């Protein structure tokens, strides 16, 4: 039986989606792991998104709360809003009450990745405040720590991410994830998938 890793994200301008795609590649590189991308539902009207300059959504399928229970491991990605997860992702998690009542996510490993506008914009507070969602579901938080090695100590280039998980800086929206940020995302996917596989093997 394959270990199912679901990469569930919200992306308004595509930055988080780019990280998610690399995370999927990293997870799928682990033998016996099946990685799948999912988006959470949009809560803003299309007219509002258009005024905000958001591009059309990709064709990655929209997940429903109950589908989370199918996964052996979950990686959640979202942009920050004032140092916390975007409302669209919070609204999705607010709809997981049924899973909480039945404790269907308890014991499942979970990771976090994210995007912020600037260096002081929430690279640590965004994942830190998101951990409460995992705790109430009894999920096992899997940070990357410093397993990415030298890439964690990059000082010459602007680089998102932290021991909590992969990250990127969007700037004014025109900056795209750097090569190093994408490498860290790939690493997170691979590292997380290996742990999810081990946990499934001992279950």
Protein Blocks (a to p, Z undefined) as FASTA:
>chain_A
ZZddddddddfkommmmmmmmmmmmmmmpghiacdddddddfbdfklmmmnopacddfbd
cddfklmmmpmbdcdddddeehiacfklmmmmmmmmmmmmnopmgoiacddddddfbfkn
opmmmmmmmmmmmmmnopacddekjmnommlmockbcceddfkbccddekjopaccdfkl
mmmmmmmmmmmmmmmmmmmmmZZ
